[in-house]
């Protein structure tokens, strides 16, 4: 007698196991893709804040005076900025002795320049803040 022949194909259990494995793989791929998209969005936002801060610092070279009280404003509809500057303490100068006189303290007849720390903070509506600072030689006011 001949054995009963099984038709070639998959059982319901095999199909369900294969679908579960495919579902797990696709879920992992979706999670990795979603994380990448979020990272790109955050990086683009940080880049926008950095470019705005750099543009404001560049304006301090042309016409925006950062000394004194902080300057605040808006860039477009959604970005806020605050620009501030604080003088750096002068470094100690070595005492120079004239050949037959008192120590020399420097020539005060020319306008003095001082090193200032110029800082700009740019914030977006989501609360992210980007800070950029530089050191700049600026003449004393009224000089």
Secondary structure, DSSP 8 states (H G I E B T S, - for coil): -------SS--HHHHHHHHHHHHHHHHHHHHHHHHHHHHHHHHHHHHHHHHHHHHHHHHHHHT---SSS-EEEEETTTEEEEEEEEE--------EE-SSSSEE----SS--EEEEEEEEEEE-TTS-EEEEEEEEEEE-TT-
